[in-house]
């Protein structure tokens, strides 16, 4: 891996945020590329602090090279403890749950419980010295998983954190609803005069708010002498997030839910909406308060990157190095 | 900044963490209660036991953080291995204390923070609890001591300030303290920007105690308080919501969740947080606390010790670089932390829009920084803790980390509240 040296020592290439599994260590941040199997990239901003633990991530020799003046290093072997914690952070942010693509939802209490246990394993090198206590406080409930629950309980006792009791209902973490990706996506009554579909930019909605693989669909519908814009987007495992969509200058709240679990919205529009040039007929779904409705994603790499992440996620429940959270995805 | 670590590459030094880890693994299962699942010492085992009680880098600078020279590596390992029996006994005492805690139904505080050093004391004085016939009694006594701490209480504070016998005196003290307030800056104006910058240039790498002492002797902290005097200045510092700080009320009660900005807090509110956190036993008794707080509120920065005021001036200068020009090494480092946060937030898929409910907390990081730094400095002043020059960078950097982590928590919980509908 190449090393460049300025105020910050940079090891390797920094992955795109959507594929970055992060570990915030004392004096250095590491990022694994979930689509690569390589050692983590690093940004070392305080060499003295990082010196204490960087050998764990890269091996003695490579770490000495990073901290010294090597122009490149060959990391020695994997670092499962650090990788697992970083992977869990990535899962919580970017796991592309999708009924359409067959990526099962994760169980949030399993994820947070596993994250607390994984945090304690590398606590000594984390930037936040209260990381374990913070991770324990984020556990929504005992996950009721043999082997994990008792470790979690022992950890909670050691850190003086009182865990919430198990929740009876798992409805809120249910599998993503199966999207009807093949239909015209609106089911509108009236005459559809124009319709189309656009992918949802993941950066504009929180994790799990929509089906990560399905397109948002729009239709301009004439009914009773008026014109309406109908929007529908397949929901994700976290249905409560307020969503809205923008089409040209038209804003529509997705405050309905149809029988297929899709988030829907309808708003009257002037008939001139049909005169929009094709390039402006783009639908942007976003979560108000989470992200501003940016112009439709101009990142040319986004479609292939997201397809690769979805393909990666489909392999994870059966991967030999999977976290417990991934192995249990959709299986409880 | 890289000299310590550069030496490591010459094959003559090893990372301290590596040496500690290897020596620790030689202690075996006996220290498991002080280790994590991977068998490594817990972060607090290092911070509360190995560092201050076994390695003692203050007395043995060759064991300080970073790289340890080859000539000392064995000595470091030896110290840990020699401490093996007492560490094993410490671990056993920790189990005894946890059991007693469970039996007593105590859920307050972090057991590692509260008991680790007590366990080491017990181990040193009484040896292994399994050989000690009255171990359970001793454990009970320690728990009682830790949890029924001596020291002033909120109830005592309330009783004192509302007692009609004291009220007139306290009101008079408050009025006098504020009418006799020295001119801001004590007559002199402006800090010594060069000296402040010099200290901040080296505090992260080669902290200079003598230079810090010069800043205190020149009253750079009190002088720097002159900048708080103008209309709106205390507000711009994040320390008040008023145009100009006013004389605080004595107050009667406080709610931890809804404390006003520091300079707008009543005397009772100022004392409330220190009285409800650990280490209460380090505080003076209530009457002295109240009288001191009244005098403190009228001082520059509304603090009593010049060293603490200097810390505020240093923090203000270092954090100014978050938005403006970076003039010194400490400011460069704080700015680096802040800029990293942008990438981290994207990678953690944190909101890029900020909902109205948390906007004030999320913007104004500089104000939040100074506010937190003031609260921590104030708390240390009450407990009579001083920060040595070589601990100052950890304070300045730690406050920004804490503000950033707090912002993340607020953004997350705002998101979860919205999702919950």
Interface residues (C-beta under 8 A of the other chain):
Chain A: X7 X8 X14 X17 X18 X20 X22 X24 X29 X31 X43 X45 X46 X47 X48 X49 X51 X52 X53 X54 X55 X56 X60 X63 X64 X65 X67 X68 X69 X70 X81 X89 X92 X93 X94 X117 X120 X121 X123 X124 X125 X126 X127 X128 X129 X133 X134 X151 X157 X158 X159 X160 X162 X202 X203 X206 X207 X209 X238 X240 X241 X242 X288 X289 X290 X291 X292
Chain B: X1 X2 X4 X5 X6 X8 X9 X15 X16 X17 X18 X36 X37 X38 X40 X41 X42 X43 X46 X47 X65 X66 X67 X98 X102 X107 X108 X109 X110 X111 X112 X114 X204 X205 X332 X333 X336 X337 X340 X343 X344 X346 X347 X348 X349 X351 X352 X353 X355 X401 X405 X409 X414 X415 X418 X419 X420 X421
